[in-house]
Amino acid sequence: MGYMTTITILNDGLSQIKDNPEEFVDKISEGMNGYRRFLGSIERNSVSTFGVGNHCNNVMVAASNHADDPRMFISYQNSMDIIGWGNDSTHLEYRKRLLKIAKGMIQYEEEQIKKLELEEGK
């Protein structure tokens, strides 16, 4: 198997992506390799946010991972991050908030599966 890269695009900045396709591809390449250039330095991140054109944060890219390695992402409030394996954030409250959201999403999915099982059993 190969590697996979997850990308989230902020729709508000899509026109800038269309107008700057080469910059868009360059930013994806940086993000998939786990780094971004920021104020003259290079940062290593598992998820990086990039501006393309004159938009400041219209592309979020997760560093590539092996296709056999599961990842779970949370995308909301104009951001994307990894929950669980691959999250390199050291911000405790942020990680707690992601965990709370993920638990709610899993609980919802369990409820939907139960409903489908009940309907299937009829």
C-alpha positions in Angstrom: 0.0 0.0 0.0 1.0 3.6 -0.4 0.5 6.8 1.6 -2.6 9.0 1.9 -2.9 12.8 2.5 -6.1 14.4 3.9 -6.9 17.9 2.7 -9.7 20.3 3.9 -10.5 23.4 1.9 -12.3 26.4 3.3 -14.9 27.2 0.7 -14.6 30.9 1.3 -11.2 30.9 -0.2 -11.9 28.7 -3.2 -11.6 31.5 -5.7 -8.0 32.2 -4.5 -7.2 28.5 -5.0 -8.6 28.6 -8.6 -6.5 31.7 -9.3 -3.3 30.3 -7.8 -3.2 26.5 -8.7 0.6 26.2 -8.6 0.7 27.7 -5.1 -2.1 25.4 -4.0 -0.2 22.3 -5.2 3.0 23.6 -3.5 1.2 24.1 -0.2 -0.3 20.6 -0.4 3.2 19.2 -1.0 4.6 21.0 2.0 1.7 19.9 4.2 1.9 16.2 3.1 5.5 16.2 4.0 4.7 17.5 7.5 6.1 21.1 7.4 5.2 24.6 6.5 7.1 27.8 6.1 6.1 30.5 8.6 7.7 33.9 9.1 11.0 32.8 7.6 11.2 29.5 9.6 10.1 26.0 9.0 7.6 24.3 11.3 6.9 20.6 11.6 3.2 19.8 12.1 0.9 16.8 11.7 -1.8 19.2 10.4 -0.8 22.5 8.8 -2.9 25.5 7.8 -1.9 27.4 4.7 -3.0 30.5 2.9 -3.3 30.5 -0.9 -3.4 33.7 -2.8 -4.6 36.5 -0.6 -6.6 34.2 1.7 -4.9 33.5 5.1 -6.2 29.9 5.9 -8.0 28.3 3.0 -6.2 25.0 3.0 -5.5 22.5 5.8 -3.3 19.6 5.0 -2.5 16.6 7.2 1.0 15.0 6.9 0.8 11.8 4.9 0.3 8.6 6.6 0.5 4.9 5.5 -2.7 3.8 3.9 -3.0 0.9 6.5 -2.8 3.3 9.5 -6.2 4.5 10.5 -6.8 8.2 11.2 -9.8 10.1 12.5 -10.2 13.8 11.7 -12.4 16.5 13.2 -13.3 19.3 10.9 -15.2 22.2 12.3 -15.0 26.0 13.0 -12.8 26.5 9.9 -10.2 24.0 11.2 -9.2 20.4 10.9 -7.2 18.2 13.3 -6.4 14.6 14.1 -8.1 12.9 17.0 -6.0 10.2 18.6 -3.0 8.7 16.8 -1.1 11.4 15.0 -2.3 14.4 17.0 0.9 16.2 18.1 -0.8 19.0 20.0 0.5 19.8 23.5 -2.5 21.9 24.4 -4.4 20.0 27.0 -7.7 21.9 26.9 -7.8 21.7 23.1 -7.2 18.0 23.1 -9.9 17.6 25.8 -12.3 19.5 23.6 -11.5 17.3 20.5 -12.0 14.2 22.6 -15.4 15.4 23.8 -16.5 16.1 20.2 -15.3 12.7 19.1 -17.1 10.9 21.9 -20.3 12.6 20.9 -19.8 11.7 17.2 -19.1 8.0 18.2 -22.2 7.9 20.4 -24.3 9.3 17.6 -22.9 6.6 15.2 -23.7 3.9 17.7 -27.3 5.1 18.0 -27.6 5.1 14.2 -26.3 1.6 13.9 -28.7 0.4 16.6 -31.6 1.9 14.6 -30.5 0.2 11.4 -30.1 -3.1 13.2 -33.7 -2.8 14.6 -35.0 -2.0 11.2 -33.1 -4.9 9.7 -34.5 -7.3 12.3 -38.2 -6.5 11.5 
